[in-house]
Amino acid sequence: MSLDNTTVRNIAFLARIDVPEAELPGLADELSAILGFVEQLGEVDTKGVEPMTSVTEMALRWREDAITDGGQQDKVLANAPDAVEGYFTVPKVVE
């Protein structure tokens, strides 16, 4: 796919990138080469290839889906500048 200067100028505008007029032809060539590479990838036969979650074989870790309170209230509140009855205290901001 070949991009012209008008299309590249529009892409630069949408991306909020200031591209000087003199650099548009070179940028058009680079973007056209990238799109050509993407088109080549579309020609690859991927039938029978399973999707991957990573480049290395790995199993996802599963945990029991159970609701808990975390059991770390004391550790969390230890970082608070002020706590009362197990809760963070914050200054009043609304009268």
C-alpha positions as CSV (number, residue, x, y, z in Angstrom):
1,M,0.0,0.0,0.0
2,S,1.3,3.4,-0.9
3,L,0.5,6.5,1.1
4,D,0.6,10.0,-0.4
5,N,1.7,13.2,1.3
6,T,-1.9,14.3,2.0
7,T,-2.7,11.1,3.8
8,V,0.5,11.3,5.9
9,R,-0.3,14.9,6.7
10,N,-3.8,13.8,7.9
11,I,-2.3,11.0,10.0
12,A,0.2,13.4,11.6
13,F,-2.7,15.8,12.3
14,L,-4.8,13.1,14.0
15,A,-1.7,11.9,16.0
16,R,-1.0,15.5,17.0
17,I,2.5,15.4,15.5
18,D,4.0,18.4,13.8
19,V,5.7,17.1,10.7
20,P,7.5,19.7,8.5
21,E,6.4,19.7,4.9
22,A,9.9,18.7,3.7
23,E,9.7,15.5,5.8
24,L,6.3,14.2,4.5
25,P,7.7,12.3,1.4
26,G,10.2,10.4,3.6
27,L,7.6,9.6,6.2
28,A,5.2,8.5,3.5
29,D,7.8,6.0,2.2
30,E,8.5,4.7,5.8
31,L,4.8,4.3,6.6
32,S,4.1,2.6,3.2
33,A,6.9,0.1,3.9
34,I,5.4,-0.7,7.4
35,L,2.0,-1.2,5.8
36,G,3.5,-3.4,3.2
37,F,5.1,-5.6,5.9
38,V,1.7,-5.9,7.6
39,E,0.1,-7.0,4.4
40,Q,2.8,-9.7,4.0
41,L,1.9,-11.0,7.5
42,G,-1.7,-11.4,6.3
43,E,-0.5,-13.9,3.7
44,V,0.9,-16.3,6.3
45,D,-1.0,-19.5,6.7
46,T,-2.0,-19.8,10.4
47,K,-4.5,-22.6,10.1
48,G,-3.9,-25.1,12.9
49,V,-1.7,-22.7,14.9
50,E,-3.1,-22.3,18.5
51,P,-3.1,-18.7,20.0
52,M,-0.4,-18.1,22.5
53,T,-0.5,-16.2,25.8
54,S,3.3,-15.9,25.9
55,V,6.3,-16.8,23.8
56,T,7.1,-19.5,26.3
57,E,4.9,-22.4,27.2
58,M,3.3,-21.7,30.6
59,A,0.1,-22.5,32.5
60,L,-2.0,-19.7,34.0
61,R,-2.1,-19.8,37.8
62,W,-5.6,-20.3,39.2
63,R,-6.7,-19.4,42.6
64,E,-9.9,-20.2,44.4
65,D,-12.6,-17.6,43.6
66,A,-13.5,-16.7,47.2
67,I,-14.4,-13.4,48.8
68,T,-12.1,-12.6,51.7
69,D,-11.4,-9.4,53.7
70,G,-7.7,-9.8,53.0
71,G,-6.9,-10.3,56.6
72,Q,-4.3,-7.5,56.5
73,Q,-6.1,-4.6,58.2
74,D,-3.3,-4.0,60.7
75,K,-0.6,-4.0,58.1
76,V,-2.5,-1.6,55.9
77,L,-3.4,0.8,58.7
78,A,0.2,0.7,59.9
79,N,1.0,3.0,56.9
80,A,-1.8,5.4,57.7
81,P,-1.0,8.7,59.3
82,D,-4.1,8.4,61.4
83,A,-6.6,5.6,62.0
84,V,-9.6,5.2,64.3
85,E,-11.4,2.0,65.1
86,G,-9.9,0.2,62.1
87,Y,-10.5,2.9,59.5
88,F,-8.5,5.6,57.8
89,T,-9.2,9.1,59.1
90,V,-9.2,12.0,56.7
91,P,-9.7,15.7,57.2
92,K,-13.2,17.0,56.6
93,V,-13.4,18.7,53.2
94,V,-17.2,19.4,52.9
95,E,-19.0,21.6,55.4
